[in-house]
Amino acid sequence: MTLRFPASLVAVYLVASALLVLGQAEEQAADVEFDNNWNSRLGCKCPEGQAEKQAADVHFDNNWNSPLDFECPEGQVITSVYSIHGDSYHDRRFKFGCRKVVDVNIPDFCRWTPSYVNVWKQPLGYACPRNFAIAGVSSFYLSRYEDRRWRFKCCRDNDYIGNPCAITDYLNDFDQVLNFTASARDVIRGWMSWYDGKTKDRRHQFLTCTMTK
Ligand SMILES: *[C@@H]1O[C@H](CO)[C@@H](O)[C@H](O)[C@H]1NC(C)=O
């Protein structure tokens, strides 16, 4: 894989590496909201260097190695997911986007999965029940496993069915950016991911369904 970083980023890399040796940066990162995510730039190997610039402006829903708890506002479901991988954290940060899909009004019924749906480092495959959509996610990280376990909040509107459904391609390569936005009438019903022990990362895929009366 070819890395094309400007010299300034290489300098940032060297400083960042020194800080990590001292073990300070990792502790600080749990609490501090940096204005620019130098470590996310580190982890980014995107073509044209665009994604790492954009990531500096993204307000992520979780910090490195920290718990993630996200729920859409009432009436909305998750329709976009943006995520970057930080090589030195062996973790991903996520940014979720919600919206009302057509005139689906989702509070009819919601429920969280009673427990975490995946085992450390094992494939994750979860689908909400038929006609439900993902409206919240929760996960936590353990450095011992360099992985996250996930739970999902599923909601439905009794007036709508989710059909047809389709499985996306892989939405990211290992270590790379994930940037997904569902089509106008689509919701995310299921989430699949595969762990790779070499990159300590997961590749993700979604099960999407089109909302119809
Ligand atoms: C994600 O991709 C869309 C185009 O599909 C683009 O407009 C948007 O800027 C990207 N988001 C980020 C944060 O890179």
The ligand as a Gaussian input file, in Angstrom:
#p B3LYP/6-31G(d) Opt

LIG

0 1
 C      -19.112000      10.965000       2.224000
 O      -19.414000      10.773000       0.878000
 C      -20.239000      11.787000       0.306000
 C      -20.522000      11.429000      -1.118000
 O      -21.086000      10.155000      -1.217000
 C      -19.562000      13.120000       0.423000
 O      -20.415000      14.135000      -0.065000
 C      -19.210000      13.418000       1.871000
 O      -18.479000      14.611000       1.956000
 C      -18.415000      12.282000       2.459000
 N      -18.243000      12.533000       3.875000
 C      -17.055000      12.612000       4.451000
 C      -17.053000      13.021000       5.878000
 O      -16.030000      12.358000       3.870000

